[in-house]
Amino acid sequence: MHGPLLVVPRKVLVGQNRACRKYGAAEVLPAFLASPVENVAIVASNCLGQCGNGPMVLVLPEEVWYWRQECKLGACSCPATSTGPFASQLLYPFCDRC
């Protein structure tokens, strides 16, 4: 007999340290927070260790990295819920799990 299915909540870390903020992370975080998604926590993060490539976003528990997140003309989509070419274009190319 199987037990109940365990739902692991997803967490989206949005880098908010100096380098990510220089590239616009201060706009990305509130845009993600403005469109909440069930079982996805949007969290401000300290340095994610990828300085100069930001704003950086890390989706957990999958450990999928996104880079150069931008919010232009009010269009900003959380990568934890995005699919298609938008999401794949923003995958961080230097991540061995992406």
Secondary structure, DSSP 8 states (H G I E B T S, - for coil): ---------EEEEEE-SHHHHHTTHHHHHHHHHTS-BTTEEEEEES--S-TTS-S-EEEETTTEEE-S---BTTB---TTT--SHHHHHTB-TT-TT-
